[in-house]
Amino acid sequence: METVWCNSVYGLSWNHLMLNFFFKSGLIFFISIWLKPRLKGIVCATCVIAGIWLIQGEYLDYLSLINDFTYAGWTYLAKWMAILFTVMLYYYFVEVPIKNAVASNDKDFSASKSGIGEEETTILKSMKKKNDGFDFVREKKELKSRSQRILEK
């Protein structure tokens, strides 16, 4: 008997195309998760950098009109310093808060070396800090169901 190879239009099997689709979908998913908290900062930084580039280009056009290039070199230095400053501001106002939020979440809810009991106390302490209106339920020693309350009456 001969083995039949099922080719698609692209010369690949359907299984390969299906796996390729899942890998691409996963990649798009992880990129979107990474990009979600950073999107506003990236757009703002890109707009500022484009504005810096445009202003420097317009200034060079002005210098060519008046035919005086004595400060042309300084404009390139100023442009790159402004771009570097913009990138540093992006890092300080976008990336550092994300890093701090991840570090605080890891610190509050990480598994401790001594066991689950300490982790439970850490979770309870973090829950006590919340003021969400359910404090009276958390502070009860024993919770009773509706049927237990009916039977007690």
C-alpha positions in Angstrom: 0.0 0.0 0.0 1.1 3.5 -0.7 0.9 6.3 1.8 -1.3 9.2 0.6 -0.1 12.7 1.5 -2.9 15.2 1.6 -1.6 18.5 0.3 -3.4 21.8 0.7 -3.1 24.7 -1.7 0.1 25.7 0.0 1.7 22.3 -0.2 1.2 21.6 3.5 -1.1 19.3 5.4 -4.2 20.6 7.1 -2.7 19.7 10.5 0.2 22.0 9.9 -2.1 24.9 8.9 -4.2 24.3 12.0 -1.1 24.3 14.3 0.2 27.4 12.5 -3.2 29.2 13.2 -3.0 28.3 16.9 0.5 29.5 17.3 -0.3 32.8 15.6 -3.4 33.2 17.7 -1.4 32.6 20.9 1.2 35.0 19.8 -1.4 37.7 19.1 -3.0 37.0 22.4 0.2 37.4 24.4 1.2 40.5 22.5 -2.2 42.1 23.3 -1.9 41.2 27.0 1.6 42.8 27.0 0.5 45.8 25.1 -2.8 46.6 26.9 -1.3 48.5 29.9 1.4 50.2 27.7 -0.7 51.3 24.7 -1.5 54.8 25.9 2.1 55.5 26.9 3.5 54.1 23.6 1.0 56.2 21.6 1.8 59.4 23.5 5.6 58.8 23.3 5.3 58.1 19.6 3.4 61.3 19.0 5.9 63.4 21.0 8.8 61.9 19.1 7.1 62.5 15.8 6.5 66.1 16.9 10.2 66.5 17.8 11.2 65.1 14.4 8.8 67.5 12.6 9.9 70.6 14.6 13.6 69.8 13.9 12.9 69.3 10.2 11.0 72.5 10.0 13.8 74.4 11.7 16.3 72.9 9.2 14.1 74.1 6.3 14.0 77.5 7.9 17.8 77.5 8.2 18.1 76.5 4.5 15.8 79.5 3.6 17.9 82.0 5.4 21.1 80.2 4.3 22.6 80.1 7.8 23.7 76.7 9.1 25.7 77.7 12.1 23.3 76.0 14.6 22.3 73.1 12.4 24.5 70.7 14.4 23.0 71.8 17.7 19.5 71.0 16.4 20.5 67.3 15.9 21.9 67.2 19.4 18.8 68.9 20.8 16.5 66.5 18.9 18.2 63.4 20.2 18.4 64.7 23.7 14.6 65.4 23.6 13.9 61.9 22.2 16.0 60.4 25.0 14.2 62.5 27.5 10.9 61.3 26.1 11.9 57.7 26.3 13.1 58.1 29.9 9.7 59.8 30.8 7.9 56.9 29.2 9.9 54.4 31.2 9.4 56.3 34.5 5.7 56.9 34.1 4.6 53.6 32.3 7.1 50.8 32.8 8.1 51.4 36.5 4.5 51.4 37.8 3.8 48.2 35.9 7.0 46.6 37.4 6.0 47.8 40.9 2.5 46.5 40.5 3.8 43.1 39.5 6.3 43.0 42.3 3.7 43.9 44.9 1.3 41.2 43.6 4.1 38.7 43.8 5.1 39.7 47.3 1.5 39.6 48.6 0.4 36.3 47.1 3.6 34.3 46.7 3.9 30.9 48.4 6.0 31.1 51.5 8.7 28.6 52.5 7.0 27.7 55.7 3.8 26.4 54.2 0.2 27.1 53.4 -0.7 28.5 56.8 1.5 31.5 56.4 0.1 32.1 52.9 -3.4 32.0 54.3 -2.5 34.6 56.8 -1.0 36.8 54.1 -4.2 36.5 52.0 -6.3 37.2 55.1 -4.3 40.3 55.9 -4.6 41.6 52.4 -8.4 40.9 52.5 -8.7 42.8 55.8 -7.2 45.8 54.2 -10.0 45.9 51.7 -13.1 47.9 52.7 -15.6 46.4 50.2 -18.7 46.1 52.5 -18.2 42.4 53.3 -16.1 42.9 56.4 -19.0 41.7 58.7 -19.0 38.4 56.9 -15.2 37.9 57.0 -15.1 38.6 60.8 -17.7 36.0 61.7 -16.2 32.9 63.3 -18.8 30.5 61.7 -20.9 31.1 58.7 -24.3 29.4 58.6 -26.4 28.5 55.7 -30.0 29.5 55.3 -31.3 26.0 56.2 -29.1 26.0 59.4 -30.6 29.3 60.5 -34.2 28.1 59.9 -33.5 24.9 61.9 -32.1 27.0 64.9 -35.3 29.0 65.2 
